[in-house]
Amino acid sequence: MNIRSLVTAANIGVVFLLGAGIAAHAAEISVLSSYGMRAVMFDVQPKFEQMTGHKVTFKFANSRGIEKRIQDRETADVVITGGVDFANGQVLPGSVTPVARTLIGMAVRKDAPTPDISSPDAVKRALLAAKSISHDDGPASIHFVKVLGRWGIADEMKRKTIMGGPPPRRVGDLVAAGEAEMGVHVLSLLVGIPGIEIVGPLPHEIQSGDVTLAAIVAGAKDVEAAKALIDFLRTPEAAAVIRAKGMVPAL
């Protein structure tokens, strides 16, 4: 059997094992997830529910909000986020699993000129030429500001930065409304916003490389069902969704 056949067989086996729980029992899985995975989770939810018979409910927050909720022992079965250091028995040992890698991208208003971002130097030139930019205060933007600092242009860019926030003041919303000429943000939070054009991901030399992790929360009602959801996020079917939403699957 060749390598491709082995991989195909292994993937079929994962799907079979995930589906095997339908006859055994159906659980309700409570997921506390970062906003960056929102589009992914809503897309994979019906596929997972149909396959396993489990039901999934969601609560969303930014990474800092999630960290506080977990520390406060908020009820949940699965947590999905990046930039959080799980400790003090907050999640089950051995359950922390990488599911995706975040990409930072740039967007402009629809039909606006498309800047060259093919290299770090090109990105720097585009930013300096822009009259205004937008980003938020999340982990990806913290990395972006550090890049600006290395380039020696942090103060100059700060003077023309319009900070994004929750809807309707998301980075993409500000760009679509013409309040900011360009936005630099997590790609998965730019995908699907009307009125903008995604220029593309930033060059790999200045990417953050942040990894989104999934883990089973200590005290989860149904550990096996929670594990089935995390396993599903690492299947080829889920990987296709992750790619479509502007992230890199962690297969």
N, C-alpha and C positions, 0 to 999 in steps of 0.2 A: 504493500500500500504506500503511495507516495505522500509527500508532506501535505499537499492540498487536501487529499482524501482524509488524512488523519485530522486535520484542523476542522474540516466539515463534520466529521463524525463527532468530534469533541463538542462542537457547537450544538449539534443536534442533541447530544447527551445532556448539555446544560438546560436546553429548552424542555426536554422531557422531564428532567428532575424538577424544574420549576413548576411544570404543569401537574406533576404527580400529586401535589398537595390539594388539588381541587376535590378529589374524592374524600380526602381525610378530614379537612375542615376549612372553613372560610373565616378569616380574621379581618378586623378593621385596623389598619396601620396608620398611626398619626405621625406625620413627617414635619419636622421643623427645618426649613430650608432657606438658604440664601436667595436673594432676589435674582442673582446671576443664573441660578438653575431653574427659575420659575418656568420659563418657556419649555425647557427640556422636560420637566416633571409633568406639566399639563399634557404634553404630547405622548409621553410613554405611559401615563396613567391608564388610559383605556386598554392599551395593549397588555399591560401587566395584569389588570383586573380580569380581562377576558381569559387570559392564559391560566391564572391561578385561582380565580374565584374570590381572592381577597379584595377588600375595598381600601382605598387610600384617601386620607384627608390631609390637607396642607395648612401650615401656618408659615408665613414668610417674614423675614427680617434681614437687616444687614448683618455683617459678620460680628460686629460688636454687640448688637442686640441679641444675636443668637448666643454668644458667649455668656452674656449676663443671664439669659433665660435658663441655660443649662446649669450655670452656677447656682441659680435660684431653685433648681430642681423642678422646672416646669415639666408637666406631664407630656411625654412624647415617646415614640418608639424608635424613630430613626432621626438622626440629625445629619444634614448635608450642608457643608460650608467649607470655606477656605480661610486661612489666616487665623485659626483658632487652635490654641494649645490645650487639648483635652487632658484634664488631670483630676486628682482627688476623687477617683471613682465615678466620674461623670458618665463614662461610657464603658461598655464591657471590654475587658482586656482581649486583645487580638481581633477586635471587630472593625478597627479603623482601616478603611479601604479607599485607595485613590480611585476616583471615577472620571475625572476630567482635568484638563489643564486650561487655565484661563488665558485668553489672548486679549491684549489691549489693541484697540483699533482707532481709526480716525474717521469722522463723518463730516460732511458739509451739507448745506442746504441743497435740495433737489434742483438740478439744472445750474448750480453754481460751478465755476471752474474747478477742475479736479487737481489738487496739488500733487506734486511728486513726493512720494514717501518711500522710494525704493532703497534708500540708504539712510543711516543715521544723520549724515550731513544734510541730505535732502529734507528730512523731517525738521531739522533745526532751521533751515532756511524758510520752510513753509510756515513754521510757528512765528518766526521773527517778522515775516511779511504780513501775517494776519493782523487785522485791526482788533479782533477779540477772539478769545477761545473759552471753552468751558470744560471743566472736569468736576468731579465731586471729591469727597473726603474719604473714599473707601480705600482698601489696601492697594488696588491697582493704581489709583491716583497718587497715593503716597510714594509708590515706586516711581511714577512719572515725574513727580516734583524732584525726587532725588536725581533723576537723569538731567533735569533742567539745571540743577545745582552743579552737577559735574561739568555741564557745558558753560557755566558762568552766566546764565540768563534767567535764573529763577526770579530775581527781583523785577526784571523787565517784564516777564510774563505775568507775574502776579498782578501788576498794575492793569493789565487788560484781560484778567480772568473773571468770568462770571460763574460763580459756583452753582453747580447743579444740586438738586435735592430730590425729595419725593415728587411723584406726579402732582400737578402738571409742570413741575420744574425740573424734570429729568434733563440730563445733558442733551439727549436727542431732541427733547421738546424745545429746548432753548435754541438749538440749531435750526430746527424746522420753523420756528417763529421768527428767525432772523435776528434774535437777540445776541447770538454768538456766531461768528463766521465759521468756526470749526469746533468740533468736539472731540476730545480724547477720552475714551471710556472703554470699559469691558465690552467686547464685541457682542456677547450674548444679550447685553442690555441695550444695544443699538439696533439689533436685528428686529425688523417688523415695525419700527416707528415710522409712520407716514411722513412724507415731506422731507426726508433726508436721503442722501446717497452715502453709502459706506465706501470710503476710499479703499479700505483694506486694513489688514493687521499691520502694526508697526514692524520694522525689521527685527529679526530675531536677536540682534545684538542689544536691543533696548527693550525687549520683552521682559515681563516680570517673572514668568515661569511659575506663577502661583498655582497650586494644585488644590482642586476641590475634593474634599474627603467626605465619605459617608461612614457613619458608625451607628451601632446599636446603643441606645441610651440605657444606662443602668436602670433597672426597674421596668423595662419594656414588657408590655402585657403578653406578647407572643414573640419570643426570640426567633423561632423558626420562620415565621412569616416576615419579620423584619429582615432576616438574613436573605430570604428569597428576593425581596425587593432590591437589596444591595447587589446581589448576584445578577439580577436582571439588568442593572445599570452597567454591567460589564459585558453584556452580550453584544454580538454584531448588530442586532436590531436597534438596541439603545445607542450604540456607537454612531449609527447613521444619523440619528436625531441629534446627538451631541455635536457632530460635525456641522449639520445644517443650521444649528443655532450659534455657530461661531466659536466653538470650543474644540479642543483636541481630546478625543477619548483616551482613557488610560488603560487600554487593553494590553 
